[in-house]
Amino acid sequence: NAGVTQTPKFQVLKTGQSMTLQCAQDMNHNSMYWYRQDPGMGLRLIYYSASEGTTDKGEVPNGYNVSRLNKREFSLRLESAAPSQTSVYFCASSGTGQDLEKLFFGSGTQLSVL
Amino acid sequence: GEDVEQSLFLSVREGDSSVINCTYTDSSSTYLYWYKQEPGAGLQLLTYIFSNMDMKQDQRLTVLLNKKDKHLSLRIADTQTGDSAIYFCAESIRGGRRALTFGSGTRLQVQP
């Protein structure tokens, strides 16, 4: 059972470079999320998508863009990476109704921006 | 997030009980959650409690909710070394934003 799959697991960028983090889920979930995790700050929501074709800003959206390509896939793009974006990025998905808040997480992408 | 607060670290001996505490701010939260993160992994849902309950027990886990004080706790009985992880509490949908708000996490270290 794959669940939520994120790629890549590790990435090092130079300031100003761009990259896309990929996420796919095989649980037929409607909602998908991107969080970043920084030491001592827990997880902060970057963007989320309540359904295919819709995206909404979370708590810390600046410097990021997202695409809900289809029901399975939700990608996060850094157009011009900055050192402040060094973090661990988690993708998550959830179902509907009472399952909306029961998030399933990927294993994360560790990103360093030099 | 700053709206959900947890202590950063807890150390216990194997076999003892662990109590991890959390305070939250949004009294309209429908559910409150505990997630567990093992090293190098994503978060996994551990347990949750509906806001109209005071207590929920699930095997070695006991969740206590004090709505008046907006205080949530997770008790792990007979703590094992495999329980060593970071534990996050989370409160539910607020202000129309359909996502969870997480605390900063409590690192539980279990000494053999």
Interface residues (C-beta under 8 A of the other chain):
Chain A: V4 S31 Y33 Y35 G40 M41 G42 L43 R44 L45 Y48 A50 D56 G58 E59 F90 A92 L100 E101 K102 L103 F104 F105 G106 S107 G108
Chain B: G1 V4 L8 T30 Y31 Y33 Y35 G40 A41 G42 L43 Q44 L45 Y48 F88 A90 S92 I93 R97 R98 A99 L100 T101 F102 G103 S104 G105
